[in-house]
Amino acid sequence: MSISLKPKHLKLYADLGRIFVRYGRSDLARGGGLEAGLLEGEQAPADEEGGDGGRTDRGENLARDLEAMGPTFVKAGQLLSTRPDLLPVEYLVGLSRLQDEVEPFDSEEAERILAEELGVRISKAFSRFDSEPIASASLGQVHYAEMRDGRPVAVKIQRPGVRQQVASDLEAMEEVAETMSTRTELGERFDLVAMVAEFRKTLLDELDYRQEARNLERLGENLKKFDRLLVPRPIMDFTTSRVLVMEWVRGVKITSLSPLGRMELDGEELASQLFEAYLQQVLVDGFFHADPHPGNLSLTADHRIALLDLGMVARVSSGLQEKLVRFLMAVAEGDGEEAAQVAMKLGEPGPDFDEIGFVASVTELVDRQQGVVAKDIELGKVVLGVTRTASEHGVRIPGDLSILGKTLLNLDRVGRTLDPEFDPNEAIRAHVADILRQRMWKQASPGRVAASLMEMNDFVQELPTRLNRTLDLLASNRVRIKVDAFDEVHMMEGLQKIANRITLGLVMAALIVGAALLMQVETDFTLLGYPGLAMILFLGAVAGGVALVASIVKTDEKVVKRRGRKGGPDGG
């Protein structure tokens, strides 16, 4: 059986089917109903085992295949790179290098969109606008411009037709996810429908450049205390859903620095501030830049780090922050058992949860990094490893932890580029006290204090009334305590019957023993040729046994009838 194929999605179904088959998951192609979408001869090729270049090469090949499928699947690949519970680490490495770079679209089309969105001629809005883009990605491209007052700005223009393409791709992905959720173990286990729904929300937010502008404003405000970090400010009056205008940041990619250029930097301070800033974003602000790969971090001429491209952000609830603080501290301190216990609280153990195996695996994973030299420590890999281990042992971990692991993995690499001796575990230990202090101050904010005072006010106002009502009930002896417990009457009846049966059994045993002893005594009184008194005792024991058996059978019949009346024909 296959899904009801829509003609406009036929090519996409075929592409998805080929992807699954090519990378060893033809079962998902069948489970997703994509057999009909495959071209003839592609429905049942054997799953590949390893390829010539091994799994790492296959991860990079998967990245290239997703790039060829368009912007929706580039973004899907970036999301999958944060899910070690879905893909092996080798694939995650390949997808983490996924390049969102495509050929630019026509400059005349870009200028038309810009003028249409701003509602004025470009010459009225800008004193200079370079028609040649400086960067081009799957969702849009960036041009250099100057405002009428001379300020240099970057103008991000959305690619024409991309919204319609994304909407169509998402429709097909939702259809496939629904089919997989009912026909494959993977789809049911990971709730693919919910995963695609979350991906839809994230991608549609990224297509609204006004949301990215608000993200820039919020992050810039949250990080204003860090003098070595820079978040470009958006020009809100010139920003629409398809156009984003923001401050121009002149810089170079961190990974393009030469060894001589690194010597001119205070790499230790830059790495420390960057890591502290992300700890604050995740554990205090609950709002963080979720894609800090080297392409989104630029080093300015005055040796500051600029955080770019805030289309992809993540949010962390206050309750989750508490657990994440404990989890990261446990990992940093090498306490694998504590990390496993907190991870269980972070996630949702399933019916097949193997607690002993999970704790042992996490402990081994965390212990493995102890004693490793600073330059080889990869905190992000440990977090992603815990996520994958949780999945293997039946714990469903929230996606936020996977995104955090991917973020830390990127920070590990950037940190070591800036400072080869950068130790993320030491950075956590150094900043945790300040993080906890900031959390306390945040919880003591005027808004939270006001809310607590209002709750206390309600409690104090209602307390006299509730107290008087309780005292009146006590005085009139009308206080009732409802306790759901067993029926002690039936229990006592049952115990009485058991005691009676045991007593009768002991009496019968005594009669039999007595009869056996009297058999040796000579007497003129006989029954059936045996001593009469012994026979009377023996017959009494027999009668008692018959009575006991009859009582048991009669009682059991009553119990069966009573259960039948309560539970119906099927006993339910």
Phi, psi and omega in degrees: 000140179232167179289160179286104186288132175262133185308321184290346182254004186304314181296321180293319177301316180297317179297316179295317178300316179296322179299312181298314182293315184299327184252031167081017179234057177295338176297326178286327175298318178290315182295330179276001179072028185263009181299318182290340180279343179282149176285160182302134180091355181250004187281330187221046174288155181292144178293138179287147180264320183202330182078167184291325185265004181080181186292329179298316177297322180295326176297318178290325176295321177298320178299316180294322179296320179291323176301321182291338182276352174112179189299321182300320185276338169297314179293323177297320177297321177296323176293316180297332180293349177259007186241080178292345177283344179258327185231150174297157183303323182299324178288324180298320179298315179297317182287333180294340179264011182302124183263123179263062181232125180225173179295140179292154175271172188304132183295327177296323177293320178298316180293325178296315180297317181299311180296321181294318182289320182279338179078012178218165174293149182300323181295337177282329183271325185230144175279339178212137175217118180276118182290337178278119182291150178266344177203147181220128180235183186289331182263337183187183178220160187244135177240150173274140178210168175229135179289170180297333179271007175095355180292130175284138182222160171255132182246114181260120184242129183287142181295134181296138177078000185290327180295317180295320180295316180297317180300318180293316179298318181296323178299315179293319179297320179296321180296315180294319181297319179298318180293316180296326183295335181259345188239356179228148178295322180296317181296321180286319184294321185257004178051066183299330179298313179295323180295317179292324178297319178293321177297319177302312181299315181297316184290320179292326174297320181292334179279350177260101185293341175295325178293320177296323178297318177295324176298318178299315180298314183294315181294320178300320178292319182293330186255017186294342180281346182270106187285346181261004179244150183222131173240117183299139180274137177281154173261094191298326182293343181246019182247133177230186180294338183243358180224131176234123177247127181215169180305142177279129177244116179266121181192185180232155176297141181300323183289347181268002181293139175277161177304324179293320179296324179294327181295335180278351183264154166268075187300324181297315180292319179297314180296320181296314180294320181297316181292318178297321180298321180287325174298319178296316180302315186281313192266346180243304184284331182070023182210115185219153176290111192268007183221062183275047177286162187307331179290339180259006177237120184242141178262120184277171182296331179267022173062043171247158177259123178262131178265117186245165174057082180260032175292327182254106177233164178225155181237146182232127180288161182298319180296321178291326179300318180302314181291323180295323177301312180295321181295311182295324178294320179297318179295316181297325181273356179076021180267088185295321181296317178295320178300319179294317180297317180292322179299323177296322178287330177293326186256196182229101180298135179269180182295335181261023185295129178254089186294315182298314180294323180295311181299318180296318182292317180293319179300316179296319181297317181287319181296332184298332183270353178287134182087354177285141180295152188306319186292344181258356180286130177232091183299321180299321179296324179295314180298316178295325178295320177297320179298315180294318179299320178300316180298319182293335183253013172090025176246126177270113183265139178298146182300336180301324181291324177294317178297320177298317179298317178295320178298315179294325178298315177297320180294323176305313184290317179295318181300318180287334175293320180284321183217102183304338180263013182297130181241105182297327178296317178294324179298319178296314180298323182289327187256353187296323180298317179293324178297314180296321179297317179297322178297320179296317179294323179295319179291339178262021179294156181307320181296315180292320178297318179298318179296318179295319179296322178295318177297319178294322178298315178299319181297314182295320180294324183272346184300311181302318181297314180295322180295315179299318180297318180294317179295321177299317179295321178295317182295325182267009178056041180247015179283127179238137177245119182265121180234124175276108183219182179287164179275103185291335179296310179297325180295317180294321177300317179297316179297322179298317180296319179298317180297318180297317181294321179296318180297314179299321178296319178295319179298315179299320179297320179295320179297318180295316179297317179297317179299318180297322179290320182289342178299337183272353184268127179282134182206153178282340181273112181231156173227123180057030177086000180247160177309129188297315182297320179297320180292323178299316179296319181295316179295325176297320178295320179296316180298319178296320178297317178298318180296319180296315180297318179297320179296318180296314180298317181295318180295317180297322178297321178296319180297317180297317179296319180295319178294323179297320179293325181282319188261350181086185186300326184265005180078000181270000000 
